Amino acid sequence: MHSDHSVYCAQGPKHLPSLKNGSLDGLSFVFKDLFDVEGYVTGAGNPAWLKTHDAASKTSPLILKLLSQGAECLGRVQTDELAYSLNGVNIHYGTPVNPIAEGCLPGGSSSGSAVAVAQGDVDFSIGTDTGGSVRVPASYCGLFGLRPTLGKLSLEHCFSLATSFDTAGVFGRELSTIEQVYPVLSSVEKHAGSTQDLPPQTLILDSTLSALMGQERIEQIVRWSEHSGVSIIKADLLKDAGYSLEQLSLLFRKIQGFEIIAEHSEWLEQWQHTLDTPIQERVEWSRTLTTSDYQDAKQQQATFSSWLEQTLVENSAMLVMPTTPGGPPKLNMPDAELAQYRSDLMGLTSIAGLSGTPQLHIPMKGLSLGPCGVSLLGVKHSEHSLIQTAKLLIEGAR
């Protein structure tokens, strides 16, 4: 399987044995080409990055945690260049084939992480999510995907794109795998009696978000709720608070862009020409952002984050929302159409990014849109509750 360099990285490692027995015995995984492994070069999806950086001196703590609990690593997998795309396209190594949606994008930037799991190579994978890079490929490839609370999982010895938003995340074909793997990654034991561990009785379907969900998905989530005992209420939260998805997307992109230039300006000055054209264009736009733009955006982010957290706490609720505007775009989708899709998509993904809250993608089967689904988004540190609520919904549908 390692011969497919659109999925697997040639520089390796191709195999890391488990270090000892544990709760993940018998499970296999791959990791995105942003995580370091001692003695190997992290390539960040770009050959110039690969050749201009030295081998890592230490291994990512997340990889070590997995190996120390019995999991076996079957390789390093591809990412969009510098993780700065949601498509899953890489002009240098090729675009991984979406195994469940022929002729469609696999989603990125954690493209290899999603495809390796979707095609059955491994049981689970780890990726990163700055602007949607776990949630989007999970949706396009029919997987469960968890973006945890900002800062919940260690990003030591990992490539950084934008520190305000970077998170590690996990993919699995089954929710039970996410439930098994996530506690190992987080190393946080459940606190007895914590309200964050109790599934809320209410899901909020916001009108701004449901406008991008489509009738099929709305009907399916309503059926799930009716059979699971988890209620859904419709509300105009974002609209009443004066937020639009376009506004949130722009706010996110300003912070992300400024931080990318701040972190990587020296390398980009010399090697930006090696990046795919759309990524170069994003870099150029990011260069126009000022410190004042950034500071203003950070203040707006703090206000939004506080508002969302307070709203969810007051209602003892989670948001139920479309992870993506629809199924995976076709590989040959016209540029203008793809740009509009990306704009809608980033409006959706920016909510968890700006608020630092966890989001869990739940795939839905049999939709005319193709592979896609819905997400649950909860208050910070509610990962366990997200998983348990998703279990209730899925089991209620059976």
C-alpha positions as a LaTeX table, in Angstrom:
\begin{tabular}{lrrr}
\hline
Residue & $x$ (\AA) & $y$ (\AA) & $z$ (\AA) \\
\hline
Met1 & 0.00 & 0.00 & 0.00 \\
His2 & 2.96 & 2.32 & 0.53 \\
Ser3 & 3.54 & 2.48 & $-3.23$ \\
Asp4 & 0.63 & 4.94 & $-3.58$ \\
His5 & 2.45 & 8.20 & $-2.90$ \\
Ser6 & $-0.73$ & 10.21 & $-3.22$ \\
Val7 & $-1.63$ & 8.65 & 0.15 \\
Tyr8 & 1.65 & 7.49 & 1.73 \\
Cys9 & 4.82 & 9.54 & 2.14 \\
Ala10 & 7.98 & 8.05 & 0.66 \\
Gln11 & 10.26 & 9.37 & 3.43 \\
Gly12 & 8.63 & 7.13 & 6.01 \\
Pro13 & 8.58 & 5.72 & 8.55 \\
Lys14 & 6.63 & 2.93 & 6.94 \\
His15 & 6.14 & 1.03 & 10.19 \\
Leu16 & 6.41 & 1.71 & 13.92 \\
Pro17 & 5.71 & $-1.29$ & 16.17 \\
Ser18 & 3.67 & $-0.94$ & 19.32 \\
Leu19 & 5.82 & $-0.31$ & 22.39 \\
Lys20 & 3.77 & $-2.38$ & 24.83 \\
Asn21 & 0.33 & $-3.84$ & 25.34 \\
Gly22 & $-2.58$ & $-1.62$ & 26.26 \\
Ser23 & $-6.11$ & $-0.51$ & 25.49 \\
Leu24 & $-5.41$ & $-0.23$ & 21.75 \\
Asp25 & $-4.02$ & $-3.75$ & 21.23 \\
Gly26 & $-4.67$ & $-4.96$ & 17.70 \\
Leu27 & $-5.46$ & $-1.55$ & 16.25 \\
Ser28 & $-3.44$ & 0.08 & 13.47 \\
Phe29 & $-3.10$ & 3.73 & 12.50 \\
Val30 & $-1.34$ & 6.22 & 10.25 \\
Phe31 & $-0.40$ & 9.83 & 10.95 \\
Lys32 & $-0.45$ & 13.02 & 8.91 \\
Asp33 & 2.81 & 14.40 & 7.50 \\
Leu34 & 2.85 & 17.19 & 10.08 \\
Phe35 & 3.76 & 15.05 & 13.10 \\
Asp36 & 7.41 & 14.44 & 13.89 \\
Val37 & 9.05 & 11.05 & 14.27 \\
Glu38 & 12.62 & 10.99 & 15.54 \\
Gly39 & 15.09 & 10.41 & 12.72 \\
Tyr40 & 12.69 & 11.28 & 9.90 \\
Val41 & 11.95 & 14.55 & 8.13 \\
Thr42 & 8.45 & 15.98 & 8.38 \\
Gly43 & 7.49 & 17.15 & 4.88 \\
Ala44 & 4.28 & 19.17 & 5.40 \\
Gly45 & 3.07 & 18.06 & 1.97 \\
Asn46 & 5.69 & 20.02 & 0.04 \\
Pro47 & 8.99 & 18.71 & $-1.45$ \\
Ala48 & 10.78 & 22.01 & $-0.82$ \\
Trp49 & 9.81 & 21.90 & 2.85 \\
Leu50 & 11.06 & 18.32 & 2.99 \\
Lys51 & 14.47 & 19.18 & 1.54 \\
Thr52 & 14.96 & 22.37 & 3.60 \\
His53 & 14.36 & 20.80 & 7.01 \\
Asp54 & 16.35 & 18.38 & 9.12 \\
Ala55 & 15.22 & 15.09 & 10.56 \\
Ala56 & 13.17 & 15.42 & 13.74 \\
Ser57 & 15.00 & 15.05 & 17.03 \\
Lys58 & 11.93 & 13.82 & 18.92 \\
Thr59 & 8.67 & 12.00 & 18.24 \\
Ser60 & 5.23 & 13.53 & 18.65 \\
Pro61 & 3.77 & 12.71 & 22.09 \\
Leu62 & 0.52 & 11.67 & 20.41 \\
Ile63 & 2.26 & 8.99 & 18.36 \\
Leu64 & 4.09 & 7.75 & 21.45 \\
Lys65 & 0.85 & 7.56 & 23.43 \\
Leu66 & $-0.76$ & 5.41 & 20.76 \\
Leu67 & 2.24 & 3.09 & 20.46 \\
Ser68 & 2.42 & 2.82 & 24.25 \\
Gln69 & $-1.16$ & 1.57 & 24.38 \\
Gly70 & $-0.64$ & $-1.24$ & 21.90 \\
Ala71 & $-1.46$ & 0.42 & 18.58 \\
Glu72 & 0.74 & $-0.26$ & 15.55 \\
Cys73 & 1.66 & 2.50 & 13.11 \\
Leu74 & 1.60 & 1.67 & 9.40 \\
Gly75 & 3.07 & 4.87 & 8.05 \\
Arg76 & 3.08 & 8.58 & 7.39 \\
Val77 & 0.39 & 9.95 & 5.08 \\
Gln78 & 0.01 & 12.94 & 2.81 \\
Thr79 & $-1.41$ & 16.38 & 3.48 \\
Asp80 & $-2.28$ & 19.36 & 1.32 \\
Glu81 & 0.74 & 21.68 & 1.16 \\
Leu82 & 1.44 & 23.31 & 4.53 \\
Ala83 & $-2.05$ & 22.11 & 5.52 \\
Tyr84 & $-3.42$ & 25.27 & 3.88 \\
Ser85 & $-6.33$ & 23.79 & 1.89 \\
Leu86 & $-9.57$ & 21.86 & 2.42 \\
Asn87 & $-9.62$ & 20.06 & $-0.94$ \\
Gly88 & $-7.17$ & 17.19 & $-0.55$ \\
Val89 & $-5.29$ & 18.15 & $-3.72$ \\
Asn90 & $-1.49$ & 18.00 & $-3.86$ \\
Ile91 & 0.21 & 18.98 & $-7.14$ \\
His92 & 3.47 & 17.30 & $-6.14$ \\
Tyr93 & 2.34 & 13.90 & $-4.90$ \\
Gly94 & $-1.09$ & 13.57 & $-6.50$ \\
Thr95 & $-4.63$ & 13.70 & $-5.18$ \\
Pro96 & $-5.67$ & 10.64 & $-3.16$ \\
Val97 & $-8.61$ & 8.78 & $-4.68$ \\
Asn98 & $-11.77$ & 9.16 & $-2.63$ \\
Pro99 & $-12.65$ & 5.48 & $-2.05$ \\
Ile100 & $-16.39$ & 6.06 & $-1.57$ \\
Ala101 & $-17.10$ & 8.90 & $-4.01$ \\
Glu102 & $-15.60$ & 8.28 & $-7.44$ \\
Gly103 & $-14.36$ & 11.39 & $-9.20$ \\
Cys104 & $-14.72$ & 13.56 & $-6.12$ \\
Leu105 & $-12.30$ & 15.39 & $-3.86$ \\
Pro106 & $-11.18$ & 13.46 & $-0.75$ \\
Gly107 & $-11.06$ & 16.61 & 1.38 \\
Gly108 & $-8.07$ & 18.08 & 3.14 \\
Ser109 & $-5.80$ & 18.96 & 4.43 \\
Ser110 & $-5.72$ & 15.60 & 6.27 \\
Ser111 & $-6.39$ & 13.82 & 2.99 \\
Gly112 & $-4.14$ & 10.81 & 3.49 \\
Ser113 & $-5.39$ & 10.33 & 7.05 \\
Ala114 & $-8.98$ & 10.08 & 5.83 \\
Val115 & $-8.38$ & 8.00 & 2.72 \\
Ala116 & $-6.21$ & 5.40 & 4.50 \\
Val117 & $-9.03$ & 4.76 & 6.97 \\
Ala118 & $-11.83$ & 4.92 & 4.40 \\
Gln119 & $-10.16$ & 2.33 & 2.15 \\
Gly120 & $-9.56$ & 0.00 & 5.08 \\
Asp121 & $-5.77$ & 0.18 & 5.33 \\
Val122 & $-5.89$ & 1.00 & 9.05 \\
Asp123 & $-8.41$ & 1.21 & 11.88 \\
Phe124 & $-7.93$ & 4.89 & 12.64 \\
Ser125 & $-5.67$ & 7.84 & 11.93 \\
Ile126 & $-4.59$ & 11.12 & 13.39 \\
Gly127 & $-4.60$ & 14.41 & 11.52 \\
Thr128 & $-4.77$ & 18.08 & 12.31 \\
Asp129 & $-7.62$ & 20.56 & 12.00 \\
Thr130 & $-7.01$ & 24.30 & 11.72 \\
Gly131 & $-9.84$ & 25.37 & 9.43 \\
Gly132 & $-11.66$ & 22.06 & 8.99 \\
Ser133 & $-8.93$ & 19.60 & 8.04 \\
Val134 & $-10.36$ & 16.71 & 10.06 \\
Arg135 & $-14.04$ & 17.55 & 9.77 \\
Val136 & $-14.09$ & 18.09 & 5.99 \\
Pro137 & $-12.26$ & 14.92 & 4.83 \\
Ala138 & $-14.25$ & 12.92 & 7.38 \\
Ser139 & $-17.41$ & 14.21 & 5.70 \\
Tyr140 & $-16.20$ & 13.60 & 2.14 \\
Cys141 & $-14.94$ & 10.09 & 2.93 \\
Gly142 & $-17.86$ & 8.89 & 5.07 \\
Leu143 & $-15.97$ & 8.69 & 8.36 \\
Phe144 & $-16.41$ & 9.82 & 11.92 \\
Gly145 & $-14.06$ & 12.69 & 12.67 \\
Leu146 & $-13.38$ & 14.50 & 15.93 \\
Arg147 & $-11.86$ & 17.94 & 16.26 \\
Pro148 & $-11.30$ & 18.30 & 20.03 \\
Thr149 & $-11.24$ & 21.43 & 22.16 \\
Leu150 & $-8.39$ & 23.78 & 21.26 \\
Gly151 & $-5.30$ & 22.78 & 23.24 \\
Lys152 & $-6.76$ & 19.47 & 24.43 \\
Leu153 & $-4.26$ & 17.33 & 22.50 \\
Ser154 & $-0.52$ & 17.96 & 22.46 \\
Leu155 & 0.91 & 19.64 & 19.37 \\
Glu156 & 4.50 & 19.37 & 20.53 \\
His157 & 6.77 & 18.25 & 17.70 \\
Cys158 & 4.13 & 19.03 & 15.08 \\
Phe159 & 4.06 & 21.53 & 12.20 \\
Ser160 & 2.15 & 24.68 & 13.13 \\
Leu161 & $-0.10$ & 26.54 & 10.68 \\
Ala162 & $-2.03$ & 29.01 & 12.86 \\
Thr163 & $-1.68$ & 28.68 & 16.62 \\
Ser164 & $-5.07$ & 30.23 & 17.42 \\
Phe165 & $-6.78$ & 27.32 & 15.68 \\
Asp166 & $-4.43$ & 24.33 & 15.31 \\
Thr167 & $-5.75$ & 21.11 & 16.84 \\
Ala168 & $-4.98$ & 17.44 & 16.44 \\
Gly169 & $-7.89$ & 15.15 & 15.64 \\
Val170 & $-8.84$ & 11.56 & 14.94 \\
Phe171 & $-10.66$ & 9.63 & 12.18 \\
Gly172 & $-12.45$ & 6.29 & 12.40 \\
Arg173 & $-14.90$ & 4.22 & 10.38 \\
Glu174 & $-16.79$ & 3.47 & 13.59 \\
Leu175 & $-17.70$ & 5.79 & 16.44 \\
Ser176 & $-16.59$ & 3.10 & 18.89 \\
Thr177 & $-13.03$ & 3.46 & 17.56 \\
Ile178 & $-13.06$ & 7.21 & 18.23 \\
Glu179 & $-14.40$ & 6.46 & 21.71 \\
Gln180 & $-11.57$ & 3.99 & 22.28 \\
Val181 & $-8.73$ & 6.11 & 20.88 \\
Tyr182 & $-9.56$ & 9.62 & 22.06 \\
Pro183 & $-8.99$ & 9.03 & 25.82 \\
Val184 & $-5.51$ & 7.71 & 24.99 \\
Leu185 & $-4.68$ & 10.84 & 23.02 \\
Ser186 & $-6.08$ & 13.22 & 25.61 \\
Ser187 & $-4.76$ & 11.45 & 28.73 \\
Val188 & $-7.62$ & 13.08 & 30.63 \\
Glu189 & $-9.72$ & 10.83 & 32.77 \\
Lys190 & $-13.43$ & 11.42 & 33.07 \\
His191 & $-14.36$ & 13.50 & 36.11 \\
Ala192 & $-17.15$ & 11.89 & 38.10 \\
Gly193 & $-20.22$ & 14.05 & 38.18 \\
Ser194 & $-18.99$ & 16.53 & 35.58 \\
Thr195 & $-21.91$ & 18.10 & 33.73 \\
Gln196 & $-19.72$ & 18.12 & 30.63 \\
Asp197 & $-19.89$ & 14.32 & 30.60 \\
Leu198 & $-23.69$ & 14.19 & 30.58 \\
Pro199 & $-25.38$ & 14.14 & 27.18 \\
Pro200 & $-27.59$ & 17.21 & 26.90 \\
Gln201 & $-31.25$ & 16.63 & 26.26 \\
Thr202 & $-31.35$ & 19.35 & 23.61 \\
Leu203 & $-29.80$ & 19.90 & 20.20 \\
Ile204 & $-30.13$ & 23.38 & 18.71 \\
Leu205 & $-30.76$ & 23.57 & 14.97 \\
Asp206 & $-29.84$ & 27.14 & 14.10 \\
Ser207 & $-31.61$ & 28.67 & 11.10 \\
Thr208 & $-28.42$ & 30.10 & 9.60 \\
Leu209 & $-26.77$ & 26.68 & 9.72 \\
Ser210 & $-29.79$ & 24.64 & 8.68 \\
Ala211 & $-30.04$ & 26.74 & 5.51 \\
Leu212 & $-26.93$ & 24.87 & 4.32 \\
Met213 & $-28.06$ & 21.47 & 5.61 \\
Gly214 & $-30.74$ & 20.63 & 3.05 \\
Gln215 & $-34.01$ & 18.82 & 3.62 \\
Glu216 & $-32.58$ & 15.27 & 3.46 \\
Arg217 & $-30.20$ & 15.80 & 6.34 \\
Ile218 & $-32.74$ & 17.73 & 8.39 \\
Glu219 & $-35.28$ & 14.92 & 8.01 \\
Gln220 & $-32.71$ & 12.29 & 8.98 \\
Ile221 & $-31.52$ & 14.10 & 12.11 \\
Val222 & $-35.15$ & 14.66 & 13.14 \\
Arg223 & $-35.81$ & 10.91 & 12.75 \\
Trp224 & $-32.73$ & 10.14 & 14.81 \\
Ser225 & $-33.85$ & 12.46 & 17.58 \\
Glu226 & $-37.38$ & 11.05 & 17.67 \\
His227 & $-36.06$ & 7.54 & 18.27 \\
Ser228 & $-33.29$ & 8.50 & 20.70 \\
Gly229 & $-35.01$ & 10.79 & 23.19 \\
Val230 & $-32.70$ & 13.68 & 22.33 \\
Ser231 & $-34.84$ & 16.70 & 21.49 \\
Ile232 & $-34.18$ & 19.26 & 18.76 \\
Ile233 & $-35.24$ & 22.88 & 18.95 \\
Lys234 & $-35.06$ & 25.37 & 16.11 \\
Ala235 & $-33.62$ & 28.80 & 16.86 \\
Asp236 & $-32.18$ & 31.93 & 15.24 \\
Leu237 & $-29.15$ & 32.22 & 17.52 \\
Leu238 & $-26.57$ & 33.48 & 15.04 \\
Lys239 & $-29.00$ & 35.80 & 13.28 \\
Asp240 & $-30.32$ & 37.31 & 16.52 \\
Ala241 & $-26.75$ & 37.88 & 17.75 \\
Gly242 & $-25.85$ & 39.63 & 14.49 \\
Tyr243 & $-23.50$ & 36.96 & 13.09 \\
Ser244 & $-23.38$ & 35.78 & 9.48 \\
Leu245 & $-21.31$ & 32.89 & 8.16 \\
Glu246 & $-19.58$ & 35.27 & 5.74 \\
Gln247 & $-18.53$ & 37.49 & 8.64 \\
Leu248 & $-17.26$ & 34.56 & 10.70 \\
Ser249 & $-15.35$ & 33.12 & 7.75 \\
Leu250 & $-13.57$ & 36.41 & 7.09 \\
Leu251 & $-12.77$ & 36.82 & 10.77 \\
Phe252 & $-11.26$ & 33.34 & 10.85 \\
Arg253 & $-9.24$ & 33.87 & 7.67 \\
Lys254 & $-7.76$ & 37.14 & 8.93 \\
Ile255 & $-6.45$ & 35.53 & 12.11 \\
Gln256 & $-5.27$ & 32.41 & 10.30 \\
Gly257 & $-3.56$ & 34.35 & 7.51 \\
Phe258 & $-1.73$ & 36.74 & 9.82 \\
Glu259 & $-0.44$ & 33.89 & 11.97 \\
Ile260 & 0.72 & 31.88 & 8.95 \\
Ile261 & 2.86 & 34.79 & 7.75 \\
Ala262 & 4.14 & 35.46 & 11.26 \\
Glu263 & 5.18 & 31.82 & 11.62 \\
His264 & 6.51 & 31.02 & 8.15 \\
Ser265 & 7.43 & 34.32 & 6.44 \\
Glu266 & 11.13 & 33.51 & 6.15 \\
Trp267 & 10.55 & 30.15 & 4.46 \\
Leu268 & 7.75 & 31.52 & 2.27 \\
Glu269 & 9.94 & 34.34 & 0.95 \\
Gln270 & 12.25 & 31.79 & $-0.61$ \\
Trp271 & 9.96 & 28.87 & $-1.40$ \\
Gln272 & 6.45 & 30.22 & $-1.90$ \\
His273 & 6.79 & 29.67 & $-5.66$ \\
Thr274 & 6.75 & 25.91 & $-5.08$ \\
Leu275 & 3.18 & 26.00 & $-3.72$ \\
Asp276 & 0.07 & 25.30 & $-5.77$ \\
Thr277 & $-1.47$ & 28.47 & $-7.22$ \\
Pro278 & $-4.55$ & 28.67 & $-4.94$ \\
Ile279 & $-2.33$ & 28.32 & $-1.87$ \\
Gln280 & 0.06 & 30.98 & $-3.19$ \\
Glu281 & $-2.92$ & 33.28 & $-3.64$ \\
Arg282 & $-3.97$ & 32.74 & $-0.02$ \\
Val283 & $-0.44$ & 33.51 & 1.12 \\
Glu284 & $-0.39$ & 36.72 & $-0.91$ \\
Trp285 & $-3.73$ & 37.80 & 0.55 \\
Ser286 & $-2.42$ & 37.03 & 4.02 \\
Arg287 & 0.56 & 39.32 & 3.45 \\
Thr288 & $-1.84$ & 42.30 & 3.15 \\
Leu289 & $-3.08$ & 41.88 & 6.73 \\
Thr290 & $-1.82$ & 44.38 & 9.30 \\
Thr291 & $-1.17$ & 44.04 & 13.01 \\
Ser292 & $-4.21$ & 46.25 & 13.55 \\
Asp293 & $-6.34$ & 43.90 & 11.44 \\
Tyr294 & $-5.14$ & 41.00 & 13.55 \\
Gln295 & $-5.68$ & 42.64 & 16.92 \\
Asp296 & $-9.18$ & 43.73 & 15.95 \\
Ala297 & $-10.00$ & 40.24 & 14.69 \\
Lys298 & $-8.71$ & 38.65 & 17.90 \\
Gln299 & $-10.99$ & 40.92 & 19.96 \\
Gln300 & $-13.97$ & 39.94 & 17.82 \\
Gln301 & $-13.00$ & 36.29 & 18.18 \\
Ala302 & $-13.00$ & 36.57 & 21.98 \\
Thr303 & $-16.47$ & 38.14 & 21.91 \\
Phe304 & $-17.86$ & 35.43 & 19.64 \\
Ser305 & $-16.27$ & 32.61 & 21.63 \\
Ser306 & $-17.67$ & 33.93 & 24.90 \\
Trp307 & $-21.14$ & 34.38 & 23.38 \\
Leu308 & $-21.28$ & 30.86 & 21.94 \\
Glu309 & $-20.05$ & 29.17 & 25.11 \\
Gln310 & $-22.53$ & 31.10 & 27.24 \\
Thr311 & $-25.39$ & 30.32 & 24.85 \\
Leu312 & $-24.70$ & 26.58 & 24.89 \\
Val313 & $-24.28$ & 26.48 & 28.67 \\
Glu314 & $-27.49$ & 28.44 & 29.32 \\
Asn315 & $-29.46$ & 26.07 & 27.08 \\
Ser316 & $-27.70$ & 22.88 & 28.24 \\
Ala317 & $-27.42$ & 22.19 & 24.55 \\
Met318 & $-25.23$ & 21.35 & 21.60 \\
Leu319 & $-25.43$ & 22.69 & 18.09 \\
Val320 & $-26.39$ & 20.20 & 15.39 \\
Met321 & $-25.14$ & 21.50 & 12.08 \\
Pro322 & $-24.02$ & 20.53 & 8.59 \\
Thr323 & $-20.31$ & 19.72 & 8.58 \\
Thr324 & $-20.10$ & 20.67 & 4.91 \\
Pro325 & $-22.57$ & 22.41 & 2.56 \\
Gly326 & $-23.06$ & 19.15 & 0.66 \\
Gly327 & $-21.27$ & 16.10 & $-0.63$ \\
Pro328 & $-17.68$ & 16.18 & $-1.89$ \\
Pro329 & $-17.14$ & 18.45 & $-4.91$ \\
Lys330 & $-16.26$ & 16.81 & $-8.20$ \\
Leu331 & $-12.59$ & 16.86 & $-9.17$ \\
Asn332 & $-13.53$ & 18.85 & $-12.27$ \\
Met333 & $-15.83$ & 21.35 & $-10.55$ \\
Pro334 & $-15.39$ & 24.79 & $-12.19$ \\
Asp335 & $-13.14$ & 27.16 & $-10.23$ \\
Ala336 & $-15.87$ & 29.73 & $-9.60$ \\
Glu337 & $-18.26$ & 27.08 & $-8.29$ \\
Leu338 & $-15.56$ & 25.56 & $-6.10$ \\
Ala339 & $-14.70$ & 29.02 & $-4.71$ \\
Gln340 & $-18.34$ & 29.55 & $-3.69$ \\
Tyr341 & $-18.46$ & 26.10 & $-2.11$ \\
Arg342 & $-15.27$ & 26.86 & $-0.16$ \\
Ser343 & $-16.75$ & 30.15 & 1.03 \\
Asp344 & $-19.86$ & 28.40 & 2.40 \\
Leu345 & $-17.69$ & 25.63 & 3.82 \\
Met346 & $-15.40$ & 27.97 & 5.73 \\
Gly347 & $-18.41$ & 29.73 & 7.21 \\
Leu348 & $-19.40$ & 26.41 & 8.75 \\
Thr349 & $-15.94$ & 25.30 & 9.86 \\
Ser350 & $-15.06$ & 28.70 & 11.35 \\
Ile351 & $-17.52$ & 28.31 & 14.22 \\
Ala352 & $-15.52$ & 25.68 & 16.10 \\
Gly353 & $-12.27$ & 27.35 & 15.04 \\
Leu354 & $-13.16$ & 30.77 & 16.42 \\
Ser355 & $-14.70$ & 29.38 & 19.60 \\
Gly356 & $-12.15$ & 26.65 & 20.34 \\
Thr357 & $-14.99$ & 24.19 & 20.89 \\
Pro358 & $-15.04$ & 20.48 & 20.00 \\
Gln359 & $-16.95$ & 19.21 & 16.98 \\
Leu360 & $-17.77$ & 15.62 & 16.00 \\
His361 & $-18.75$ & 14.68 & 12.45 \\
Ile362 & $-21.35$ & 11.92 & 12.08 \\
Pro363 & $-21.67$ & 10.40 & 8.59 \\
Met364 & $-25.10$ & 9.80 & 7.09 \\
Lys365 & $-25.75$ & 7.04 & 4.59 \\
Gly366 & $-27.99$ & 6.96 & 1.55 \\
Leu367 & $-28.09$ & 10.68 & 0.83 \\
Ser368 & $-28.55$ & 11.87 & $-2.75$ \\
Leu369 & $-25.86$ & 14.48 & $-2.02$ \\
Gly370 & $-23.26$ & 11.74 & $-1.70$ \\
Pro371 & $-21.14$ & 11.25 & 1.42 \\
Cys372 & $-21.78$ & 13.94 & 4.02 \\
Gly373 & $-23.55$ & 14.22 & 7.34 \\
Val374 & $-23.98$ & 16.40 & 10.37 \\
Ser375 & $-21.87$ & 17.55 & 13.29 \\
Leu376 & $-22.44$ & 18.00 & 16.98 \\
Leu377 & $-20.66$ & 21.01 & 18.46 \\
Gly378 & $-20.52$ & 21.39 & 22.24 \\
Val379 & $-19.00$ & 23.50 & 24.97 \\
Lys380 & $-15.27$ & 23.25 & 25.58 \\
His381 & $-14.08$ & 19.90 & 26.96 \\
Ser382 & $-17.37$ & 18.15 & 26.12 \\
Glu383 & $-15.79$ & 15.50 & 23.86 \\
His384 & $-17.15$ & 12.62 & 25.93 \\
Ser385 & $-20.62$ & 14.13 & 25.83 \\
Leu386 & $-20.41$ & 14.61 & 22.05 \\
Ile387 & $-19.53$ & 10.95 & 21.59 \\
Gln388 & $-22.25$ & 9.71 & 23.95 \\
Thr389 & $-24.90$ & 11.89 & 22.32 \\
Ala390 & $-23.85$ & 10.69 & 18.87 \\
Lys391 & $-24.19$ & 7.10 & 20.12 \\
Leu392 & $-27.73$ & 7.80 & 21.31 \\
Leu393 & $-28.68$ & 9.29 & 17.95 \\
Ile394 & $-27.15$ & 6.47 & 15.90 \\
Glu395 & $-28.56$ & 3.70 & 18.09 \\
Gly396 & $-31.97$ & 5.35 & 18.00 \\
Ala397 & $-31.91$ & 5.18 & 14.22 \\
Arg398 & $-31.40$ & 1.42 & 14.16 \\
\hline
\end{tabular}
